[in-house]
Amino acid sequence: MRPPKSRFTRAQRVTCCFAMLFLSMLVNAMWYGRVPSKPSGSAFSLGPLSLSPEQIGVGVMANFIVFPPTFLMITLFRKTRLRNLRPSHITDAIKKQQAASKKKGSTFSRPGSALSGTTLILDDISQEDESRRENRFGLQKQKKKKKFLFPWWCRIIAWILAVSSIIVSCFFLWAYGVQFGDEKTKKWVTSLLISFFSSILVTQPIKVFLVAMFFSAIFKKVDTEDEEDEDEEPPELASDEEWLHKDPDTKSEKAKLLYKPADMEKMERAKLERMKELQMTSILKEMISYAFFIWILTILSYGNRDPSAYYMRQNLKDTFIREGNENHDFMAITSTADFYKWTREVLVPELIVGKWYNGDQPFGLRGFLNDRVNRIMGYGVLRQVRIKERSCNVDKRVKSITEVCRSQSSIIHEDKKSYEPGWKVEAMNDTNDEYRYRRAKELNGLPFWAIRDVYGGGGYVFPLRGTPEKLKEEIFRLEKSDWIDPQTRAVFAEFSAYNAQVNLFGVMTIVAEFLPGGGVVPFYRLEVIRLMRYHQGFGGFVMACELGYVIYTLYFLIREWKKFRLEGRDYFKSYWNWAEVAVICLSISGITFYAYRMKVTRKILSTFEKTHGNGYIKMQYVASVDEVFGFLIAFLMFIAILKFIKLLRFNKRMGILYSTLAACAKDLKSFFVVFGCIYLAFVQFFYLVFGVTMREFSSFVTAAESTFAIMNGGGFDFDAICLAAPILGPLSFFVFCLVTTIILLNIFVTLILSSFQDVKEDIGKQANDYEIIDFMWKKLKGFFFIFDDDKPNNDDFDNDVKPIFGITKLSSNDDKIQDFPEKVDRLLNHINSFYFDGQLDLNSKKALKSLYKKEEDNNEYDFGMKKGSSKMDKMSFMSNWNNR
């Protein structure tokens, strides 16, 4: 309900509602149909509900458009002072009373000062209004400061802003209606009406209820102040009037004020309660801020991953590798002739778009792959890596057989000379591209790690440009001229493609490794990456998340630096501090690689634009940068999520788990040292015994992987082990399983269980922060005014725990000493009236002393009792006195 004298009038409220309605319609039209119906790969799904970054971005930007002007209009209307203040309603009431009295013929005068003792009770002002009037215009006028209000002319600005918002929204709504057309406009209006009524009937009531509950729980004090205080003139005082309940002015008045000390018991309880509140607030702030950090990190990391990437990779793999195909399976290549056949029948036809199924030319698809959805970046190449002629030594006893030795490929022993066609004569001048060596810098290449060896980024390049028929003829020519000869160690087919529908790049490297002992080892690597993120409709939201991540990183860096300066070397004694350092280092490295990837991407796109997509473009370098960036983000997400264990330390079970790991840390270190020695011993044994006969143990790395798989109970071929070493194989396998699976694994479990039992029995070793969860639950129930039945009614810290200054009277239970003099006076008066008939002068000490001496001399009475009375008689007298 609007207060009766609020400066925010009904016309202004209706205008603000209309402005907000039209702005909301404009935002709805701006984003109508822009958000995809299907959620993207980075969307968060919860059952049938899903929340994508696009939807979040639309919500944030819609609020940025609607909220600022609406909030500004309402604030200007509510916080702008009136041009002319209204007269005081108290003064008006007194004037009306005076006028009514004059009409009746009676005299009416304002009340005198407080010393006169007269009281005026007006008929149209209740006692409650009188008290509120006195407090408001007396005490609060002197203590409280005036609220800040804008000048009167700001109301004109608010009217201009409101009317402009409505007019501008109407214009753009008309423009969007023209753009949408009749059918789409009807759909938009229908969805707008449904959204409007659902918001009024369902969404907004729930939001108002939740917001009201939230603010009522946080701000317990009810604001009883009215705007009329600032919009009215102050009431006039007569010459003999003054404000009630005002603060004392003189020292004598201040001296009469009493002091009530604080209750120490309740003070201690309040102190413990406040410490829990601070601890709970710190934990909640840390959890909320860190959860927001994880959310931003998740959005940025998931932005590089898309479910469409897998299907694009699978499409390229099925197109060029054709694994399982009887005639064109690249992984089944075993000779040079097979490689040439695969190049002519698979690589060339699929790399360059061919005719349609009906023989028509593929107009408009120049530069696309044969699948007609992926656009090749530049053109593909065949790159050969060769070894030097005499890269190893031949034994003297077999030199009669051969004098030439060509070793395994190595970057050091690679052949980097240019030759004439046929590889016989070294070229003195320019020669064909396929016989001219080009360095890695010219090709924008990096070393490539295949199955058998690591190959350099340079080599002899044959470009795959032209029509498919011409390229097939060139491949025949290379085969006849022995382009692949005994010095060849690897031939790479390299190309990259871009799919605009899913905004992904595919970088493909197909390798055929030619072994010195004969044979071919096929291998391929296909990477699907996303390099462009800002061109879509939510680029601004992505940039805002990236900026927020940079701010979080700087905040963590400054916080940990301050903590390190405070703790010194002790800072590195905590695992969680190491985790913080790792998060900061990985974040800085990720930001650096992300910026560098953007730089390389811009360079590639600039080359593509200048050459119209026909120049040489190799994306191996940017793919490697993206791979390193992905590794950094993966480790960062791993450590950041593990850090939630620290944030959940207030949970009892998490505290016991953390204490268990801390208790058995030293024993586990010793155990892993012994386990590592035993494991490496078996790896060496299996490598030396089965390395020649089994592929799983052909190298030290594969032997370590296979040994670990055996320890886990899977991924090994026992029959092949028996065939490789009929006696030693089964025996070594049995000993390995006995030592690792039965002995070491049980020792590992025993160490953890023993520490867990010690922590469970010893309460002192358990983390004691878990009591915070009970306190949080109690506060949460208090927010919704749900209290336990056993809560005391008089438990009020606000009124009892603080010392009170400036009171004029203490209650009867506050301090018993204050009542002692009054009780003594009452006792003396009663004795004087009962035993002495009021003849004693109790105000004079001399009279009391003379009476006391007189009673001693006569020894007749002892406070009304005869001398010599027994002790029992005196006790009876005092009992009767107390009963009275």
ABEGO torsion letter per residue (X at the ends): XBBAABABBAAAAAAAAAAAAAAAAAAAAAABGABBABBBAABBBBEABBBBAAAAAAAAAAAAAAAAAAAAAAAAAAABBBABBBBBAAAAAAAAAAAAAAAAGBBBBBBBBAAAGBBBBBAABBAAAAAAAAAAAAAAAAABBBBBBBBAAAAAAAAAAAAAAAAAAAAAAAAAAAAAEAAAAAAAAAAAAAAAAAAAAAAAAAAAAAAAAAAAAABABBBABBAAAAABBBBBBBAABBBBGBBBABAAAAAABBBBBBBAAAAAAAAAAAAAAAAAAAAAAAAAAAAAAAAAAAAAAAAABBAAAAAAAAAAAAAAAGBGBAAABAAABABAAAAAAAAAAAAAAAABBBBBAAGBBBBGABGBBAAGABBBBEBBBBBBBBBBABABBBBAAAAAABABBBBBBBAAABBABBBBBGGABBBABBBBAAABBBBAAAAGBBBBBBAABBBBABEBBBBBBEBAAAAAAAAAAAAAAGABBAABABBBBBBBBBBAAAGBBBBBBBBBBBBAAEEBBBBBBBBBBBABAAABAAAAAAAAAAAAAAAAAAAAAAAAAAAAAAAEAAAAABAAAAAAAAAAAAAAAAAAAAAAAAAAAAAAAAAAAAAGGABBBBAAAAAAAAAAAAAAAAAAAAAAAAAAAAAAAABAAAAAAAAAAAAAAAAAAAAAAAAAAAAAAAAAAAAAAAAAABAAAABAAAAAAAAAAAAAGBGBBAAAAAAABAAAAAAAAAAAAAAAAAAAAAAAAAAAAAAAAAAAABAAABBAAAAAAAAAAAAAAAAAGBBBAABBAABBAAAAABBBBGBABBBAAABAAAAAAAAAAAAAAAAAAAAAGGABBAABAAAAAAAAAAAAAAGABBGGBBBGBBAAAAAAAAAAAAAX
